[in-house]
């Protein structure tokens, strides 16, 4: 299984670095960022080079930061040539860690689990603390 992260700027690159800091090296994983000097075709060429390393040999997952932005549009356009590639938008660190955990334990990647982890990682911490505090008050 291969994972490609793609974003505006360095978000994907730094997300991968952060994930590897937490869980160790992620083999068959790469990250690309759209820089100010890049156009869509430059980014498309870069990501297509990465896709070709794995496509047809193993499943390829591509996580982009934002659907509708240039990286997302490039990913969508590439699904025409690589229809078995799975594209997910909304890149965040919990998604990458969940992917890695699934890969490390050797299960088939469950996209729903990756997306759920990404969504569940979004927490209003103040509300969480208040709810926990309110529960403690009820216990007394």
NORSULTA-V574937 format. One record per helix or strand of 3 or more residues. SS is the DSSP state (helix for helix, strand for strand). FROM is the first residue (numbers start at 1). TO is the last residue. Records with the same first field share a line. If there is no record, write none. Layout:
# NORSULTA-V574937
SS: FROM-TO, FROM-TO
This chain:
# NORSULTA-V574937
strand: 2-8, 29-34, 60-64, 86-89
helix: 11-23, 40-54, 70-78, 93-105, 111-120, 125-139
